[in-house]
Amino acid sequence: MKEDSKPKWLSYISDTLLDAFVDNHYECPIVIDKDGIVRFMSRHNVGLYGMTPEQAIGKHIVEVNKNSGMHETLITGKVEIGATYQLGGRQQIVARIPLRDENNKIIGVLGKRIFNKVDTIKDLYKKVNILEGQLKYYRKEATNQNIYAYDKLVAGKSQLIQETMNNALQAAKSDATVLVTGESGTGKEACAIFIHKASKRTDGSFIKVNCAAIPAELIESELFGYEGGAFTGAKQGGKPGKFELAHKGTILLDEIGDMPLNMQAKLLRVLQDKEIERVGGTKPMKVDFRLIASTNKDLQEMIKKGTFRTDLFYRLNIFTINTPSLRSIPEDIPEIASFLMNELSQKDNMPAKLITDAAMIALQRYPWPGNVRELRNVIERALIITEGPEIQLQHLPTRIKELGKKSSNGNRKYIGPLRDIVAETERKVIVDAIRSVEGNKQRAAKILGVHRTVLYQKIKRYNIPL
């Protein structure tokens, strides 16, 4: 295209853009040739160098600025970007870029300013560091260091634990809300993680919230997050809540029975609408999560007392799983103890030990009020104090090893509180009776010779899964 045939607007834009690029007050460029002689200087550099472009052009760069390092770049040939430099009475962040011809020979150097407010840069760095710290925290929260691998959950051989595992697998097939009940230490969290790992959300986050551990005045901001300035002490940039962190994943509300009543109403709405609103926020936010709740409390009894909402209970009670107490599955104790032994030995970098028959019998006879959590502590203690390759009866706590002592006639005898022995025996009889009639409670009550109401009371007392 001939010069005179170019559209006027194209020439105008080209000239305007070129002028803005070469001569702007943000970068204040200056160019020297291969001998260090200034060949171009922006008119905006007057305040930096104390002379006009007309005065500077033709002089050596050190005559214009005795502290300049541009002539050194001619020698090194290295690009320098981001160097801090005192210029014009202020710290500047500058760049020095060697200019080369088509043969890659240095023919000059371009110097320009990148940023002239170092204090502002420092503030930005500080904010970035804060954000990085928050990101690490939330990644750690989202990863959840207590997650068990799917294949590490002990299945066990008893019918009760098999039923629990089968129910968990069934629950994992859908996104339905799950309520996990059971005594403290029976593995409710492990069951929830098992469901998460077996579900389609396995690649998403697993977020655990202990409702009993969060102060009532903070639980809303912890669950739903808050906007910056929402309250005194709030972080400037705000904070995402647990439900946000659980987006595309699973959230476990542990100890749901300890959630305050006012929060129960808000939780119910979140479950219904799948929307949250940060504290201090004005716009609802859609969140895709799967909820699992767990408790060791009797929620139906709490409903009667007015401390738990009926509508929330039925929203949670879509799929209920009961984790059995350790005393109800004594046949699984050897396998569970072996699993805990291997896990603890790997964690503490210690060799695993065998548990003798006498010690194992004592472990199976003990009623375990603290369930698996208590068994883990006993195994860990024995692993530490045992010097040989075997954990023997003598290495167990007194309350347990007494149950494994031999009687004078060579038979092992059960020594423990009479009420525990009677309760465990009664529980086993009830479970056997119910199973024998395939779950028909009326027929089971008739076999046991008790009224059906009495049977239901005992089922509730002994936490027998229906």
C-alpha positions in Angstrom: 0.0 0.0 0.0 1.4 3.4 -1.0 2.0 6.0 1.7 -0.5 8.4 0.3 -3.1 5.7 -0.1 -3.2 4.9 3.7 -6.4 5.9 5.5 -5.9 9.0 7.5 -7.2 7.3 10.7 -4.6 4.5 10.3 -1.7 7.0 10.1 -3.2 9.0 13.1 -3.5 5.9 15.2 -0.1 4.6 14.3 1.6 7.9 15.1 -0.4 8.3 18.3 0.4 4.8 19.5 4.0 5.1 18.7 4.4 8.4 20.5 2.5 7.0 23.5 4.7 4.0 23.6 8.1 5.7 23.2 7.4 8.9 25.2 5.2 8.3 28.3 5.5 9.5 31.8 5.0 6.1 33.4 8.1 4.4 32.0 10.2 7.4 31.2 12.4 5.5 28.7 16.0 6.4 27.9 18.2 4.8 25.2 22.0 4.7 24.8 24.0 3.4 21.9 26.8 0.8 21.9 29.3 3.5 23.1 27.1 4.6 26.0 26.0 7.8 24.3 22.4 8.9 25.0 20.4 8.8 21.8 16.9 9.2 23.2 15.4 10.4 26.4 11.7 11.0 27.2 10.8 14.6 28.0 9.3 13.2 31.2 12.8 12.4 32.5 13.6 16.0 33.3 12.6 15.6 37.0 14.7 12.4 37.2 17.9 13.5 35.6 17.8 17.3 36.1 18.3 18.1 32.4 16.1 18.2 29.3 16.4 15.7 26.4 18.1 18.3 24.3 20.8 18.7 27.0 21.2 14.9 27.6 21.3 13.6 24.0 24.9 13.3 22.7 26.4 12.9 26.2 27.7 9.7 27.8 25.1 8.2 30.2 27.4 8.7 33.3 27.4 12.4 32.5 23.6 12.4 32.6 23.5 10.0 35.7 26.7 9.1 37.4 25.1 6.2 39.2 23.6 4.6 36.1 24.3 1.0 35.3 23.2 1.0 31.7 26.8 1.1 30.4 27.4 -2.1 32.4 24.6 -3.8 30.6 26.4 -3.1 27.4 29.2 -5.3 28.7 27.2 -8.1 30.4 24.4 -8.3 27.8 22.0 -9.4 30.5 18.4 -8.2 30.9 17.8 -6.7 34.3 14.2 -6.3 35.4 12.9 -5.3 38.8 16.1 -3.8 40.2 15.5 -1.2 43.0 17.3 2.1 42.1 17.5 5.5 43.7 16.5 8.1 41.1 15.1 11.5 41.3 15.2 11.4 45.1 12.9 8.4 45.2 13.4 4.7 45.0 12.4 3.3 41.6 12.0 -0.1 40.2 13.7 -0.1 36.8 14.5 -2.4 33.9 17.7 -2.3 31.7 17.2 -4.2 28.4 20.0 -4.7 25.8 19.1 -3.9 22.2 20.4 -6.2 19.5 20.6 -6.1 15.7 19.7 -9.0 13.3 23.2 -10.6 14.0 22.5 -10.6 17.7 25.1 -7.9 18.3 24.4 -5.4 21.1 23.8 -1.9 19.6 22.5 -0.2 22.7 20.5 -0.4 25.9 16.9 0.6 26.8 16.4 1.8 30.4 12.9 2.4 31.7 11.0 2.7 34.9 8.6 -0.1 36.0 7.3 1.4 39.2 8.1 4.5 41.2 6.2 3.8 44.4 8.2 1.1 46.2 6.1 1.5 49.4 3.0 0.6 47.4 4.8 -2.4 46.1 5.8 -3.5 49.6 2.1 -3.2 50.6 1.1 -5.4 47.6 3.8 -8.0 48.5 2.5 -8.0 52.1 -1.1 -8.6 50.8 0.1 -11.4 48.5 1.9 -13.0 51.4 -1.2 -12.8 53.6 -3.3 -14.3 50.8 -0.8 -17.1 50.3 -1.0 -17.9 54.0 -4.7 -18.0 53.9 -4.6 -20.2 50.8 -2.3 -22.7 52.5 -4.7 -22.8 55.5 -7.7 -23.4 53.4 -6.0 -26.1 51.3 -5.0 -27.8 54.6 -8.6 -27.5 55.8 -9.9 -28.8 52.5 -7.5 -31.7 52.3 -8.3 -32.7 55.9 -5.3 -34.5 57.4 -7.5 -37.0 59.2 -8.9 -38.5 56.1 -8.6 -42.3 56.0 -7.9 -44.0 52.7 -10.9 -45.9 51.4 -9.2 -49.3 51.6 -7.9 -48.8 55.2 -11.3 -48.9 56.8 -11.6 -52.2 58.7 -14.6 -54.1 57.4 -14.8 -56.7 60.2 -16.5 -60.1 60.2 -19.5 -59.5 62.5 -23.0 -59.1 61.1 -23.4 -55.7 62.7 -20.3 -54.2 61.1 -21.1 -55.8 57.7 -24.5 -54.2 57.8 -22.9 -50.9 58.6 -20.5 -51.2 55.7 -23.3 -52.3 53.3 -25.4 -49.3 54.4 -22.5 -47.0 53.9 -21.9 -48.3 50.4 -25.6 -47.9 49.6 -25.5 -44.3 50.9 -22.5 -43.6 48.7 -24.5 -44.2 45.5 -26.5 -41.0 45.9 -26.2 -37.5 47.2 -28.9 -38.0 49.9 -28.2 -36.6 53.3 -26.9 -39.2 55.8 -27.2 -39.2 59.5 -24.6 -41.3 61.3 -25.4 -42.2 64.9 -23.5 -44.2 67.5 -21.6 -43.9 70.8 -18.5 -41.8 71.1 -15.5 -43.4 69.6 -17.3 -45.9 67.3 -15.9 -44.4 64.1 -18.7 -42.1 62.9 -16.2 -39.8 61.2 -14.5 -42.8 59.6 -17.9 -44.0 58.3 -18.5 -40.5 56.8 -15.1 -40.5 55.1 -15.8 -44.0 53.8 -19.0 -42.8 52.2 -17.2 -39.7 50.7 -14.4 -41.9 49.3 -16.9 -44.4 47.8 -19.1 -41.7 46.2 -18.8 -39.8 43.0 -17.5 -36.8 45.0 -14.3 -38.6 46.0 -12.2 -36.1 44.1 -13.8 -33.2 46.0 -13.0 -31.8 49.4 -14.0 -33.5 52.6 -14.7 -30.8 55.2 -15.3 -31.7 58.8 -17.0 -29.3 61.2 -17.2 -30.1 65.0 -20.4 -28.2 66.0 -19.6 -28.7 69.7 -16.2 -27.1 69.4 -17.3 -23.8 67.8 -18.6 -21.0 70.0 -22.2 -20.2 69.4 -21.5 -16.6 68.3 -19.0 -17.8 65.7 -20.7 -20.8 64.2 -22.6 -18.9 61.5 -19.5 -17.2 60.1 -17.6 -20.5 60.3 -20.2 -22.3 58.3 -21.2 -19.6 55.8 -18.2 -17.3 55.8 -18.2 -13.5 56.0 -17.6 -10.4 53.9 -14.8 -8.0 54.8 -15.8 -5.5 57.5 -18.9 -7.6 58.4 -18.0 -7.3 62.1 -15.2 -6.1 64.4 -12.1 -8.1 63.7 -13.2 -9.4 60.4 -10.5 -9.9 57.8 -10.4 -7.2 55.2 -10.9 -9.6 52.3 -13.5 -11.7 54.1 -13.4 -15.4 54.5 -15.1 -18.4 52.9 -17.2 -20.6 55.1 -17.0 -24.4 55.4 -19.9 -24.9 53.0 -18.0 -22.9 50.3 -14.9 -25.1 50.9 -17.1 -28.2 50.5 -18.3 -27.1 47.0 -18.3 -30.2 44.8 -17.4 -32.3 47.8 -18.7 -33.4 51.2 -19.2 -31.6 54.5 -19.5 -33.5 57.8 -21.3 -31.7 60.6 -20.1 -33.7 63.6 -22.0 -33.4 66.9 -25.0 -32.0 65.1 -26.9 -32.3 68.3 -24.9 -29.5 69.8 -25.8 -27.0 67.1 -27.7 -23.9 68.5 -31.4 -23.8 67.6 -31.1 -20.5 65.7 -28.5 -22.1 63.5 -30.6 -25.2 63.0 -33.2 -23.0 61.2 -30.5 -21.5 58.9 -29.0 -24.9 58.2 -32.5 -26.2 57.2 -32.8 -23.4 54.7 -29.4 -24.1 53.3 -30.3 -27.8 52.8 -33.5 -26.9 51.1 -32.2 -24.2 48.8 -28.5 -25.3 48.4 -27.7 -21.6 48.8 -25.6 -19.8 51.4 -25.2 -16.1 52.2 -22.0 -14.8 53.9 -22.3 -12.8 57.1 -22.5 -9.2 55.9 -23.2 -10.3 52.4 -26.1 -9.3 50.2 -26.1 -11.9 47.5 -26.9 -15.6 48.0 -24.4 -18.1 46.6 -25.2 -21.5 45.1 -23.1 -24.3 46.6 -23.0 -27.9 45.5 -22.3 -30.1 48.5 -23.2 -33.4 50.1 -24.1 -33.3 53.8 -23.4 -36.0 56.3 -24.3 -35.3 60.0 -23.2 -37.4 63.0 -24.1 -37.5 66.6 -23.9 -39.6 69.8 -27.1 -38.0 71.1 -30.7 -39.2 70.9 -32.1 -36.5 68.5 -35.7 -37.7 69.0 -35.4 -37.3 72.7 -34.0 -33.8 72.1 -37.0 -33.0 69.9 -39.3 -33.9 72.8 -37.3 -31.5 75.0 -37.4 -28.7 72.4 -33.7 -28.6 71.8 -33.7 -30.0 68.3 -36.0 -29.0 65.4 -38.3 -31.7 64.1 -38.2 -30.4 60.5 -34.3 -30.5 60.5 -34.3 -34.0 62.0 -36.5 -35.3 59.1 -34.3 -33.5 56.6 -31.2 -35.2 58.0 -32.8 -38.6 58.6 -33.1 -39.6 54.9 -30.4 -42.2 55.3 -29.5 -43.3 58.8 -26.4 -45.4 59.7 -25.6 -46.7 63.2 -22.0 -47.4 64.0 -21.9 -50.4 66.4 -20.1 -50.1 69.8 -17.0 -52.2 70.2 -18.5 -54.4 73.0 -21.3 -55.4 70.5 -18.7 -56.8 68.0 -16.1 -58.6 70.1 -15.4 -61.0 67.2 -14.0 -58.0 65.2 -11.6 -56.9 67.9 -8.6 -59.0 66.7 -8.9 -57.5 63.2 -9.4 -54.0 64.5 -6.5 -54.3 66.9 -4.2 -55.6 64.2 -5.1 -52.7 61.9 -4.5 -50.2 64.7 -1.2 -51.9 65.5 0.0 -51.5 61.9 -1.2 -47.9 61.7 0.5 -46.9 64.9 3.8 -48.7 64.2 4.0 -46.9 60.8 3.2 -43.5 62.4 5.8 -43.9 65.2 8.3 -45.7 63.0 8.3 -48.7 65.4 8.1 -52.4 64.5 4.7 -54.0 64.9 4.2 -56.6 67.6 2.1 -59.7 68.0 -0.7 -59.8 70.5 -0.7 -63.0 72.5 -3.9 -65.1 72.8 -4.2 -64.3 76.5 -4.0 -60.6 75.9 -6.5 -60.8 73.0 -9.0 -62.7 75.1 -8.8 -59.9 77.7 -9.3 -57.3 74.9 -12.4 -59.1 73.7 -13.9 -59.4 77.2 -13.4 -55.8 78.1 -16.6 -53.7 77.6 -14.8 -50.7 76.0 -16.8 -47.7 77.1 -14.5 -45.5 74.9 -14.9 -47.9 72.0 -12.3 -47.8 69.2 -10.7 -44.6 70.5 -10.0 -46.3 73.8 -8.7 -49.5 72.1 -6.3 -47.3 70.0 -4.9 -45.7 73.2 -4.5 -49.1 74.8 -2.6 -50.5 71.7 -0.4 -47.4 71.5 0.5 -47.7 75.2 1.3 -51.4 74.9 3.4 -50.7 71.8 5.5 -48.2 73.7 6.1 -50.2 76.9 6.6 -53.6 75.4 10.3 -54.4 74.8 9.9 -57.8 73.2 8.2 -58.9 70.0 4.8 -59.7 71.7 2.2 -57.7 73.6 1.3 -59.9 76.6 -1.4 -59.8 79.2 0.9 -58.0 81.6 1.4 -55.1 79.2 -2.3 -54.2 79.3 -3.9 -51.8 81.8 -5.1 -53.4 85.0 -8.8 -52.8 84.2 -8.3 -55.0 81.1 -5.8 -57.7 82.1 -7.9 -58.8 85.1 -10.5 -60.1 82.5 -7.9 -62.4 81.0 -6.6 -64.0 84.2 -7.1 -67.8 84.6 -9.2 -69.2 87.3 -7.9 -72.1 89.5 -9.5 -74.7 87.3 -7.9 -73.5 84.2 -10.9 -71.8 82.7 -11.0 -68.1 82.0 -13.5 -66.1 84.0 -15.1 -62.7 83.3 -14.4 -60.2 86.0 -16.1 -56.8 85.8 -19.0 -54.8 86.9 -22.1 -57.0 87.2 -24.3 -54.4 85.5 -22.1 -54.4 82.4 -22.2 -58.2 82.3 -26.0 -58.3 82.7 -26.5 -55.5 80.1 -24.2 -57.1 77.5 -25.9 -60.5 78.0 -29.4 -58.9 77.7 -28.4 -57.0 74.6 -27.1 -60.1 72.9 -30.2 -62.0 73.7 -32.4 -59.2 72.2 -30.3 -59.0 69.1 -30.5 -62.8 68.6 -34.3 -62.8 69.1 -34.8 -60.0 66.6 -32.6 -61.6 64.0 -34.4 -65.0 64.5 -37.7 -63.4 63.4 -36.2 -61.3 60.7 -36.7 -58.0 62.5 -40.3 -58.5 63.5 -40.4 -56.7 66.9 -43.8 -58.0 67.9 -42.8 -61.6 67.5 -39.4 -60.9 69.2 -41.2 -59.4 72.2 -43.4 -62.5 72.4 -40.4 -64.9 72.3 -38.7 -62.8 75.0 -41.8 -62.7 77.2 -41.9 -58.9 77.4 -44.3 -56.3 76.2 -43.4 -54.7 72.9 -43.1 -51.2 74.6 -40.5 -52.7 76.9 -38.6 -54.2 74.0 -38.5 -50.8 72.2 -37.2 -49.2 75.4 -34.4 -51.8 75.7 -33.6 -51.4 71.9 -33.2 -47.7 72.5 -31.1 -48.2 75.7 -28.7 -50.6 74.1 -28.5 -48.6 70.8 -29.5 -51.7 68.8 -29.9 -50.8 65.1 -33.5 -51.2 63.8 
